[in-house]
Amino acid sequence: MFTVYLDPPPHTVRGLAATLGVSKPAITRALDTLGGLDLLKRTRDEADRRNVLVQRTVKGAAFMHDFADIIVRSSRGLVA
């Protein structure tokens, strides 16, 4: 999830697997879970229908923003 939100798009299942050093089935399982939570979504690449693009969602962006706030507060000793 961090890779999709922190690195510039486009993101593909194949590209994420290569970047993270894991198998495509491992990426697919993670995307199933994250997609079910509406934190990421998958769409077909219109330029190359063989590719599946992994995209950000509004809910995922809000989660990442809130998570970043927690990290910042924690680093300042404001969160127990």
C-alpha positions in Angstrom: 0.0 0.0 0.0 2.8 2.4 0.8 4.4 1.8 -2.6 1.2 2.7 -4.4 0.6 5.9 -2.3 4.3 7.1 -2.1 5.7 6.2 -5.5 4.3 7.9 -8.7 1.9 5.8 -10.8 1.2 3.8 -12.8 1.4 0.6 -10.7 0.8 -2.8 -12.0 0.6 -6.2 -10.2 3.7 -7.3 -12.1 5.6 -4.1 -11.2 4.7 -4.2 -7.6 5.8 -7.9 -7.4 9.2 -6.9 -8.9 9.6 -3.8 -6.8 8.7 -5.6 -3.5 10.5 -8.9 -4.4 7.4 -11.1 -3.9 5.3 -13.2 -6.2 2.4 -12.0 -8.2 0.0 -14.2 -6.3 1.2 -12.6 -3.0 0.4 -9.2 -4.5 -2.9 -10.4 -5.7 -3.9 -11.7 -2.2 -2.8 -8.4 -0.7 -4.8 -6.5 -3.3 -7.9 -8.7 -2.6 -7.7 -7.6 1.0 -7.0 -4.0 0.4 -9.6 -3.8 -2.3 -12.2 -5.3 0.0 -11.4 -2.5 2.5 -11.6 0.1 -0.4 -8.1 1.2 0.3 -6.9 0.4 -3.3 -8.6 -0.6 -6.5 -7.7 -2.6 -9.6 -8.6 -1.6 -13.1 -7.7 -2.8 -16.6 -5.1 -0.8 -18.4 -7.0 0.5 -21.5 -3.6 0.9 -23.4 -2.7 -2.8 -22.8 -5.6 -4.9 -21.6 -3.2 -7.6 -20.3 -2.1 -5.3 -17.5 -4.0 -4.6 -14.3 -3.4 -1.2 -12.8 -3.4 -0.6 -9.1 -4.9 2.7 -8.1 -5.4 4.8 -5.1 -8.9 5.4 -3.6 -10.3 8.3 -1.6 -10.7 6.1 1.5 -7.1 4.9 1.1 -5.7 8.4 0.8 -7.7 9.4 4.0 -6.3 6.4 5.8 -2.7 7.2 4.8 -3.2 10.8 5.9 -4.5 9.7 9.3 -1.7 7.2 9.6 0.9 9.8 8.9 -0.6 12.1 11.6 -0.4 9.2 14.1 3.3 8.6 13.2 4.1 12.4 13.6 2.3 12.6 16.9 4.0 9.4 18.1 7.4 10.8 17.2 6.6 13.8 19.3 5.5 11.7 22.2 1.9 12.7 22.0 0.5 9.2 21.5 0.9 6.6 24.2 
